[in-house]
């Protein structure tokens, strides 16, 4: 039986809603995000056999509230494919991580 255009549209809409839900899950709140915390994530994720091709990591800082930022942390391969990621609500950064970011909002770790 062939599906109607309306059914196909509805199924597509439901899939997009599922994707939206996956990207809007509540963020893990971190009061103080430290440089060692950030590096620990990379080391732990890289030890996972599924991430054997990992060659670099990245931290993207998005200042979305006056008192907090969202940090997206990625583990990537040589072709910049994302192998692992997480997003955090960070209230404050330690001095070492602030210095590593400097004036930028993207930090690459190789």
Z-matrix of the N, CA and C atoms (Angstrom, degrees):
N
C 1 1.445
C 2 1.533 1 108.45
N 3 1.301 2 116.35 1 130.54
C 4 1.459 3 122.49 2 -178.08
C 5 1.537 4 109.52 3 -82.50
N 6 1.338 5 115.65 4 136.36
C 7 1.464 6 120.86 5 179.14
C 8 1.526 7 110.30 6 -79.55
N 9 1.303 8 115.50 7 143.52
C 10 1.466 9 119.87 8 178.65
C 11 1.530 10 109.92 9 -73.60
N 12 1.319 11 115.62 10 161.58
C 13 1.469 12 120.25 11 177.62
C 14 1.520 13 110.62 12 -60.27
N 15 1.320 14 116.84 13 -37.60
C 16 1.456 15 121.11 14 179.55
C 17 1.528 16 110.65 15 -64.28
N 18 1.326 17 117.34 16 -42.02
C 19 1.465 18 121.04 17 177.67
C 20 1.518 19 110.60 18 -63.32
N 21 1.323 20 117.77 19 -44.18
C 22 1.461 21 121.53 20 178.47
C 23 1.525 22 111.00 21 -62.61
N 24 1.315 23 116.84 22 -42.07
C 25 1.460 24 121.21 23 177.51
C 26 1.520 25 110.79 24 -62.55
N 27 1.327 26 116.56 25 -43.93
C 28 1.459 27 121.09 26 179.31
C 29 1.529 28 110.64 27 -62.51
N 30 1.325 29 117.64 28 -44.22
C 31 1.469 30 120.71 29 178.84
C 32 1.526 31 111.05 30 -62.12
N 33 1.322 32 116.20 31 -40.55
C 34 1.462 33 120.54 32 177.36
C 35 1.527 34 110.54 33 -62.86
N 36 1.316 35 116.18 34 -42.46
C 37 1.458 36 121.64 35 178.35
C 38 1.527 37 110.93 36 -61.30
N 39 1.318 38 117.15 37 -44.20
C 40 1.470 39 121.49 38 179.46
C 41 1.530 40 109.98 39 -62.04
N 42 1.338 41 117.86 40 -41.84
C 43 1.466 42 120.97 41 178.59
C 44 1.531 43 111.20 42 -62.13
N 45 1.336 44 116.36 43 -41.81
C 46 1.470 45 120.31 44 178.49
C 47 1.523 46 110.42 45 -64.66
N 48 1.324 47 117.42 46 -38.36
C 49 1.468 48 120.46 47 177.64
C 50 1.529 49 110.75 48 -64.42
N 51 1.329 50 116.49 49 -40.04
C 52 1.465 51 120.24 50 177.38
C 53 1.531 52 110.03 51 -61.78
N 54 1.335 53 117.03 52 -44.01
C 55 1.473 54 120.94 53 178.40
C 56 1.516 55 110.57 54 -62.28
N 57 1.322 56 117.30 55 -42.91
C 58 1.452 57 121.50 56 178.58
C 59 1.518 58 110.79 57 -61.63
N 60 1.322 59 116.90 58 -43.09
C 61 1.464 60 120.48 59 178.24
C 62 1.522 61 110.43 60 -59.54
N 63 1.334 62 116.87 61 -43.84
C 64 1.462 63 120.99 62 -178.63
C 65 1.529 64 111.90 63 -61.13
N 66 1.315 65 117.06 64 -31.51
C 67 1.468 66 119.69 65 -178.14
C 68 1.526 67 112.73 66 -91.23
N 69 1.330 68 117.81 67 -5.08
C 70 1.458 69 119.29 68 -178.61
C 71 1.525 70 112.66 69 -118.64
N 72 1.300 71 116.95 70 20.78
C 73 1.463 72 119.98 71 175.27
C 74 1.528 73 108.09 72 -60.74
N 75 1.327 74 116.97 73 151.26
C 76 1.469 75 118.82 74 178.31
C 77 1.535 76 111.11 75 -57.12
N 78 1.321 77 115.50 76 138.99
C 79 1.457 78 120.89 77 -179.18
C 80 1.526 79 110.39 78 -80.91
N 81 1.322 80 116.05 79 146.53
C 82 1.452 81 120.62 80 172.47
C 83 1.519 82 107.70 81 -71.04
N 84 1.326 83 117.08 82 126.39
C 85 1.461 84 121.21 83 -177.88
C 86 1.528 85 109.84 84 -90.29
N 87 1.346 86 115.55 85 128.84
C 88 1.452 87 123.14 86 178.66
C 89 1.526 88 107.43 87 -119.27
N 90 1.309 89 117.13 88 119.56
C 91 1.469 90 120.34 89 179.83
C 92 1.523 91 111.23 90 -67.69
N 93 1.353 92 116.87 91 -46.96
C 94 1.465 93 122.04 92 179.51
C 95 1.522 94 107.91 93 -132.99
N 96 1.330 95 116.06 94 112.90
C 97 1.466 96 121.63 95 179.16
C 98 1.518 97 107.13 96 -97.80
N 99 1.314 98 116.29 97 121.70
C 100 1.462 99 121.03 98 -175.09
C 101 1.529 100 110.98 99 -108.16
N 102 1.307 101 114.98 100 160.21
C 103 1.458 102 121.14 101 176.14
C 104 1.535 103 110.57 102 -57.06
N 105 1.359 104 117.93 103 -47.19
C 106 1.471 105 117.87 104 177.29
C 107 1.536 106 113.06 105 -59.65
N 108 1.338 107 118.44 106 -36.09
C 109 1.471 108 120.94 107 176.82
C 110 1.524 109 110.71 108 -60.66
N 111 1.318 110 116.18 109 -44.71
C 112 1.463 111 121.17 110 -178.91
C 113 1.533 112 110.65 111 -63.82
N 114 1.325 113 116.92 112 -44.90
C 115 1.457 114 120.86 113 -178.45
C 116 1.526 115 111.16 114 -68.77
N 117 1.330 116 116.72 115 -34.15
C 118 1.468 117 121.20 116 179.13
C 119 1.529 118 110.33 117 -60.82
N 120 1.318 119 116.99 118 -40.97
C 121 1.465 120 120.63 119 178.11
C 122 1.528 121 110.26 120 -59.33
N 123 1.337 122 116.69 121 -46.22
C 124 1.466 123 120.05 122 -179.67
C 125 1.531 124 111.08 123 -61.18
N 126 1.323 125 116.55 124 -45.09
C 127 1.468 126 120.81 125 -178.63
C 128 1.524 127 110.36 126 -64.00
N 129 1.326 128 117.14 127 -45.67
C 130 1.465 129 120.26 128 -179.72
C 131 1.521 130 111.87 129 -63.65
N 132 1.330 131 117.23 130 -43.15
C 133 1.456 132 120.42 131 -179.48
C 134 1.524 133 111.87 132 -68.78
N 135 1.321 134 116.38 133 -35.23
C 136 1.463 135 120.15 134 -179.04
C 137 1.521 136 110.96 135 -69.51
N 138 1.325 137 117.62 136 -25.88
C 139 1.464 138 120.54 137 179.74
C 140 1.536 139 112.06 138 -76.80
N 141 1.316 140 117.12 139 -11.59
C 142 1.461 141 121.84 140 176.54
C 143 1.532 142 108.46 141 -73.37
N 144 1.336 143 117.88 142 124.66
C 145 1.481 144 119.79 143 -179.41
C 146 1.535 145 113.93 144 -54.18
N 147 1.320 146 117.69 145 -29.20
C 148 1.466 147 120.58 146 179.09
C 149 1.528 148 111.75 147 -66.04
N 150 1.321 149 116.33 148 -19.56
C 151 1.464 150 121.60 149 -178.62
C 152 1.525 151 112.27 150 -107.47
N 153 1.322 152 117.17 151 24.53
C 154 1.466 153 121.65 152 -175.76
C 155 1.526 154 113.20 153 -58.51
N 156 1.332 155 117.89 154 -26.76
C 157 1.463 156 121.30 155 -178.36
C 158 1.529 157 112.62 156 -87.26
N 159 1.314 158 117.36 157 6.00
C 160 1.468 159 120.22 158 -178.62
C 161 1.519 160 110.74 159 -62.82
N 162 1.323 161 115.80 160 135.42
C 163 1.471 162 120.29 161 179.60
C 164 1.522 163 112.30 162 -128.53
N 165 1.333 164 117.64 163 -12.74
C 166 1.458 165 119.78 164 -179.41
C 167 1.518 166 110.16 165 -161.61
N 168 1.292 167 113.50 166 164.77
C 169 1.454 168 120.33 167 176.42
C 170 1.515 169 109.14 168 -130.19
N 171 1.313 170 115.52 169 163.73
C 172 1.461 171 120.44 170 178.04
C 173 1.515 172 109.63 171 -145.08
N 174 1.312 173 114.45 172 146.57
C 175 1.462 174 122.62 173 172.17
C 176 1.515 175 107.19 174 -121.60
N 177 1.315 176 116.08 175 125.77
C 178 1.460 177 121.39 176 176.93
C 179 1.520 178 107.41 177 -114.89
N 180 1.331 179 116.10 178 121.19
C 181 1.465 180 122.28 179 -178.07
C 182 1.519 181 108.85 180 -103.11
N 183 1.335 182 115.81 181 126.74
C 184 1.459 183 121.46 182 178.89
C 185 1.524 184 107.72 183 -122.88
N 186 1.320 185 116.05 184 111.71
C 187 1.468 186 121.13 185 179.61
C 188 1.520 187 107.41 186 -82.70
N 189 1.333 188 116.33 187 95.92
C 190 1.460 189 119.89 188 -175.54
C 191 1.526 190 113.27 189 -104.75
N 192 1.310 191 117.24 190 -13.27
C 193 1.466 192 122.24 191 176.56
C 194 1.525 193 108.70 192 -133.53
N 195 1.310 194 118.47 193 152.01
C 196 1.465 195 119.56 194 179.83
C 197 1.534 196 112.90 195 -58.87
N 198 1.327 197 116.34 196 -31.63
C 199 1.460 198 119.55 197 -174.72
C 200 1.527 199 113.53 198 -105.80
N 201 1.332 200 118.19 199 4.77
C 202 1.469 201 119.47 200 -176.30
C 203 1.523 202 111.24 201 -158.08
N 204 1.329 203 114.19 202 165.20
C 205 1.464 204 122.41 203 176.30
C 206 1.520 205 109.10 204 -132.21
N 207 1.312 206 115.09 205 159.25
C 208 1.460 207 120.75 206 168.75
C 209 1.524 208 105.66 207 -103.05
N 210 1.322 209 116.22 208 132.70
C 211 1.461 210 121.39 209 176.55
C 212 1.518 211 107.82 210 -116.09
N 213 1.328 212 115.06 211 124.54
C 214 1.463 213 121.99 212 174.54
C 215 1.523 214 105.87 213 -103.23
N 216 1.304 215 116.02 214 123.82
C 217 1.461 216 121.36 215 -178.07
C 218 1.525 217 108.05 216 -115.42
N 219 1.344 218 116.72 217 127.28
C 220 1.462 219 122.96 218 -174.58
C 221 1.522 220 110.85 219 -125.06
N 222 1.318 221 116.23 220 144.65
C 223 1.453 222 123.56 221 168.63
C 224 1.521 223 105.60 222 -114.25
N 225 1.351 224 117.36 223 127.22
C 226 1.465 225 120.96 224 -172.05
C 227 1.519 226 111.95 225 -130.42
N 228 1.344 227 114.79 226 160.79
C 229 1.461 228 120.73 227 174.85
C 230 1.537 229 109.36 228 -94.53
N 231 1.331 230 116.40 229 -175.00
C 232 1.471 231 121.57 230 -177.92
C 233 1.528 232 113.26 231 -61.14
N 234 1.333 233 117.19 232 -25.09
C 235 1.464 234 121.59 233 -179.00
C 236 1.529 235 112.31 234 -95.03
N 237 1.332 236 116.42 235 13.08
C 238 1.467 237 123.21 236 -179.24
C 239 1.527 238 114.01 237 64.90
N 240 1.326 239 116.49 238 22.41
C 241 1.459 240 120.16 239 172.28
C 242 1.522 241 108.01 240 -77.36
N 243 1.309 242 116.48 241 135.19
C 244 1.460 243 120.76 242 -179.44
C 245 1.521 244 109.03 243 -80.28
N 246 1.336 245 115.28 244 123.49
C 247 1.458 246 121.33 245 179.89
C 248 1.525 247 111.33 246 -97.46
N 249 1.322 248 115.66 247 -32.11
C 250 1.457 249 121.63 248 -177.73
C 251 1.523 250 107.76 249 -154.21
N 252 1.324 251 116.32 250 147.94
C 253 1.468 252 118.60 251 177.99
C 254 1.519 253 110.67 252 -157.73
N 255 1.302 254 114.54 253 160.91
C 256 1.456 255 121.89 254 173.23
C 257 1.526 256 107.79 255 -152.11
N 258 1.324 257 115.31 256 158.84
C 259 1.460 258 121.46 257 177.11
C 260 1.522 259 108.14 258 -128.86
N 261 1.304 260 115.15 259 137.14
C 262 1.464 261 121.70 260 -175.53
C 263 1.517 262 111.29 261 -130.08
N 264 1.317 263 116.32 262 147.46
C 265 1.471 264 121.85 263 169.63
C 266 1.528 265 105.73 264 -94.36
N 267 1.330 266 116.77 265 110.98
C 268 1.464 267 121.89 266 -175.68
C 269 1.524 268 109.90 267 -106.95
N 270 1.310 269 115.02 268 124.65
C 271 1.463 270 120.41 269 -179.58
C 272 1.536 271 110.99 270 -84.40
N 273 1.347 272 116.25 271 -36.27
C 274 1.465 273 120.35 272 -178.01
C 275 1.522 274 109.23 273 -153.59
N 276 1.344 275 116.13 274 147.80
C 277 1.465 276 123.13 275 176.53
C 278 1.529 277 108.99 276 -107.45
N 279 1.332 278 116.41 277 146.19
C 280 1.462 279 117.59 278 173.63
C 281 1.527 280 109.28 279 -73.59
N 282 1.323 281 116.30 280 166.34
C 283 1.469 282 121.27 281 -176.12
C 284 1.533 283 112.24 282 -60.63
N 285 1.329 284 116.56 283 -38.56
C 286 1.468 285 120.19 284 -178.26
C 287 1.535 286 111.21 285 -63.71
N 288 1.330 287 117.00 286 -42.34
C 289 1.459 288 120.00 287 179.14
C 290 1.528 289 111.02 288 -72.26
N 291 1.318 290 117.25 289 -38.36
C 292 1.476 291 120.71 290 175.09
C 293 1.524 292 110.11 291 -59.17
N 294 1.340 293 116.80 292 -44.38
C 295 1.467 294 120.98 293 178.86
C 296 1.530 295 111.48 294 -63.81
N 297 1.337 296 116.59 295 -38.22
C 298 1.463 297 120.43 296 179.75
C 299 1.542 298 110.77 297 -64.44
N 300 1.325 299 116.86 298 -39.43
C 301 1.469 300 120.54 299 176.54
C 302 1.528 301 110.72 300 -69.69
N 303 1.317 302 116.61 301 -38.81
C 304 1.458 303 120.29 302 -175.73
C 305 1.519 304 109.68 303 61.05
N 306 1.318 305 117.09 304 -131.92
C 307 1.468 306 122.58 305 179.38
C 308 1.531 307 112.30 306 -88.57
N 309 1.327 308 116.48 307 -1.13
C 310 1.464 309 121.48 308 -176.31
C 311 1.515 310 111.13 309 -95.69
N 312 1.318 311 116.03 310 164.72
C 313 1.464 312 121.99 311 175.01
C 314 1.512 313 112.27 312 -112.35
N 315 1.329 314 116.45 313 4.50
C 316 1.464 315 122.01 314 177.67
C 317 1.516 316 108.57 315 -125.87
N 318 1.314 317 115.11 316 129.11
C 319 1.458 318 121.95 317 179.01
C 320 1.510 319 107.83 318 -124.45
N 321 1.338 320 117.12 319 122.16
C 322 1.477 321 122.65 320 178.34
C 323 1.519 322 108.33 321 -103.39
N 324 1.317 323 115.64 322 133.38
C 325 1.471 324 122.10 323 -179.63
C 326 1.528 325 107.90 324 -120.68
N 327 1.348 326 115.55 325 122.57
C 328 1.474 327 119.34 326 178.51
C 329 1.495 328 111.04 327 -124.04
